[in-house]
Amino acid sequence: MINQDDGPRRGLLLGNSLEPAELAHAHHEALLVLRSTIETAHIDAYSDAAWPQEVMAFYERALSMGWDAVVRGARSAKDDPGMGIDIDVRDDAQFEVLLALAPYTIHAEGWRGGQLVFSASDTGTALWVAVTQQQEAELLSRLVAHGIPPTAFIADPK
């Protein structure tokens, strides 16, 4: 059986024609498709806009995770505990934090084998993913199920 995480990847960029709710769905679906691919992930608990009320509990959890890392000695007390919070995507509770906050943060990222595969920034307006052909098909199918056109993502020209 071929693992959908294996194979060549191509970069996709989220276009700018989506409504805020559609943007959130695009981020969620991209993360769900890439979850098994991501080995390490980080998120900043900052936004250029007010956090939506429905994600406030996740925002508080992210800040707590940042402070816990300082207390454990995994991060320097001099570091901003709200920046670069490590997320273990295998842990459902931590993955939920990433899912909830990625559409609204100034920056979130996911890596595999030293290669960036997920990058969300600019308070939800910028999203880039590196997907296999199978993952791309799954992502586009998931978007269509939410009424988002498959043209929402465009090939990264880089």
Secondary structure, DSSP 8 states (H G I E B T S, - for coil): ---TT-S--EEEEE-S---HHHHHHHHHHHHHHHTTT-SEEEE-S--SS---GGGHHHHHHHHHHHHHHHHHTSS-TTS-TTSSEEE-TTSHHHHHHHHHHTTTSSEEEEEETTEEEEEEETTTTEEEEEE-HHHHHHHHHHHHHTT--GGGEEE---
